[in-house]
Amino acid sequence: MDTLRYFKDLAKAQHREFRGSIASDSVGLQRVQHLVAVNAGYASWDALRGASSADRDLAVAMTLEPHLCINGFGAGSFDV
């Protein structure tokens, strides 16, 4: 999977959704890309782009499966 392409397509789709809303005039594609990157666990879009392929693979999995955590699916947090 081309993970960078996945995040680009996700940002474009979310940008289209924002454009369809009332408050869309102030939300540009770059802002949406930044929000997608932050939601995926990166500090910025550039950080997402600079991440390794394996790191982005994990970020895609976490984006597609929001209940996935360090203990598996829906297993809750790990208390030490």
N, C-alpha and C positions, 0 to 999 in steps of 0.2 A: 504494500500500500504506500502510495506517495503521501506521507503524512503532512507535508507542507501544503500540498494541493488540497487535502481534506480541510485544513484550517482556513485556507483562502476561500474555498467554496462555502464553508460555514459562515465566515465573515460576510461574504457577498449575500448569502441568503438572509442573514440577520439584518443587513443593511437594507435589503428590499423590504423586509417587514417594517423597519423603522420608517422608510419612505412612505409606506402606506398608512402610517399613523399621523395624527394631527401634529405632533411635536417633532416632526422629522426634519424640518428645515435646518436645524442646528446640529444634526448628527451626520457627520461625514464618514466615508468608508474607513479612513485612517483611525478614527475614534472607535469604530466598531471592531476593527482589527485589534486595537489595543485591549478592548474589553474581552474579546475572545481569548487573547493571550493570557490576560490576568485570570480569567475563569479557568483556564487550563493549567494554572499554577506558575506562570512566568511573570516576570516583572514588566515586560514590554513585548511588543511585536518583534523587535529586533532580537530579544533574548530567545523567543520561540524559534525564530529563523536560524539563530546560531546554535541551537541545541543539537545534540547528536540525534541521529535517526532512531536509535533505541530509546532515547528519552522521549522523543515525540511519539513513538509507538505507544509507550506507556501512557502518555497524556491523552492520546486518542482513545485508548481503552477506558481510561477513567472518565472521559467525556461521554462515551457511548454507554457506559455502565456506571451511573452515578452512585449505585449502592455498593460498588466495589471498594473495599478498604484493605488495609494491611492484613486483616484476618480473613479475607475472602468476601463473599457476598452477604451483606446484611448481618455480619457477625458481631458488629458493635466495636467499640474501641478496646484496645488492649491495655488493661491496667496492670502496672508493675508494682 
